[in-house]
Amino acid sequence: MSERQTLYERIGEDNILQLVDDFYEGIAEDNLLRKMYPEDLLPAKNRLKLFLIQVLGGRQTYTDERGHPMLRRRHFQWQIGQEEATRWLQHMYNALEKADFPEKEKDEYWDYVYKAALHMINK
């Protein structure tokens, strides 16, 4: 395996898609976070899939369809504190625990989402 491979290539798109599906199972049941999402979770789920594919080194469909990710700016409309970030991370951790790819890649993925979640805190 080449060290030049992106995290996207090492994890694989199918695993990323499954990870997001598993993550949203938790979001759907979370009373604190669920109110930040539209009634239909599918569009948000699809956006996260495209976003992760792109930031992990895959195709640039997210930017092609939505413009620059501007992650923090796109989330300013919601009050995100430590509790919300922690809950979001808990659902991502639970999804990652189910994931079927190597621990090294799980650690690298976790490092990215952990930093991103903390970056979203705006209250």
C-alpha positions, 0 to 999 in steps of 0.5 A: 500500500502506497503512503501516497494514497489519500485517506479516501482511497485507504478507507474506501467510498463504500465505508465512508457512505456506511459510516455516514449512514450509521452516524445519522442513525444516532442523529435521528434519535438524539433530542438535542441535535435532531432539532438542528436538522431538517425533518428529512435527514436525507439531504443533510446525509447526502451533503455529509457524504459528499463533503467527507469524500472530498475532504478525505481526498476523493472527488470534488463533487461537494464543491462543484455542487455547493461551492467552497465548504466554508464549514464553520460559516455554514453552521453559524445559524445554529448555536453549537456549544460544547455539549452539542459538539460532544454529542455529535462526536459521540454519534460519529465515534459510535459509527466509527466503532462499527466501521470495517476499515483499519485502526490506523485509518480510523485514528486518522479519520477521528483526528479530522472529525474531532478537530472539525467538531471543536471548530464548529463551537460558536457559543 
